[in-house]
Amino acid sequence: MYLSINLLGLFVRGLFTNPELEKLKKEGHDFIKQEIEKDEKANKWVNLTALILIAVFFYLLFRIWNIGVLGSAIIIMIGRLPDLIWEIKHGKKVDSKLMKKDALYYITSFLPWLALPVLYYSLYYL
């Protein structure tokens, strides 16, 4: 299940741009601009590769196990997504003291715990 979190992190981090790199791209020297363009091309390929790996991962979970295991992986991914976006925006690891404690925070904190009974049921009863 941690593979699903890592694949999601690989995919989501490629969707957002770094504002400091954008600033350097506008104001930097030609060499810096070329390197940033190379980095952007590499990010697009990593993003595409991560998307393909996620699709293959989902297919293998469904094919090898069942829909319940796939569902628990998706639940874990959905629960981790807001934390990943927060980490990208703030540039540091998630700190529960700094995050807003709204309904989304509590729902996404509860989702990985919800995935455990779904995984148990799908492995032993389906």
N, C-alpha and C positions, 0 to 999 in steps of 0.2 A: 504494500500500500504506500510505502514511502517513495517508491518509484513514481507513482502518480503525482506526488507533490513535487518531486524534482523535475519531472517532465513539464508540469504546469509552470514552474518557476522559470525554466528555460524558455518556454514559449512567451510568457507574459513579459519578461524582462526585455525581450526583443521588440515589443510593441511600443514601448515608451522611449523617447529620445532624452538624452542627457542635455540639460540646458547650458551647462558649462561648455560642452563640445560645440553646441550651436553658436555660442558666443565666440569661441575660438575660430570657428569656421568663417564667421563674418569678419573678424578683426585680425586673424593670424596671417602668417606668411604662407606662401604658396605650398611649401613642403608640408606644413601642418594641415592645410586644406586638403591636400592629396591623401594624407594619412587618414584624415577623418572620413573622406569618401571611401577609402578602402575598408575602414571599420564599418561604415554603414552598409556596404555591399556584403561584408561578412555577416553582419547582424541579420540581413535579409535571408541569407542561406541558412543560418542557424535557426531562424524562426521557421522557415519552411521545413527543415529537417525535424525540428521539434514537433511541428504539426503532424508530419507523417508518422513519427514515432508514437505520438499520442493515439493516432488512428489505429496503428498496428497493435499497440498495447491494449486498446479497447477491444479490438477483434480477438486477440489472443485470450483475454480474460473471458470473453463470452464463449469462445470456441472450446477452451480447455476446461473452464469451470461452468459458470452459468450466468444468467442475467442478474442474479442477486449480488454476486461478487463484482460484476461490472457496476451495478448500482451503488455499492458501497464505495468503490473507487471514485465514482462521480461525486458522491456526497462529500467525500474527503476533499476533493479538488475544489468544490464550491465553497466549502468551509475555509479553505486556505486562501482563496482568491483575494478577499479584502485585505488580509494581512500582507500579501505580496505587493498589492498596489500601494499600501501605506509605506512599506519599506522602500519602494522605488521613489515615491514622492519625497520622503524625508531623508533618504540616504543612510539610514541606520536600521539596526534590527528592531523588531517590534518590541515596544515597551508598553505594558498595559497601563502604566501610570500616565503616559502621554496620550494615549488614544482616547477618543470620545467614547463614553459609555452609553451608547444609544441602543436601540432594539437590534440593529444589524450586528453590533458587537456581540451581544448575547446569543443571537441566533447562530452566528458563524462559530462562536466558541462551543456551542452545543452540538453542532453538526458532526464533527469527528466522533463524538461519543455515541451519536445515533447510528453511525456507520458500523460500530462494533456488533450490536445485536443483529443488524441486517446481515453482516458477514457471517456471524455464527449460524443464523437460521439458514442462510443460503448454502453454507458448506455442509451442514449436518442434516437438514431436512428436505432440501430440494434435490 
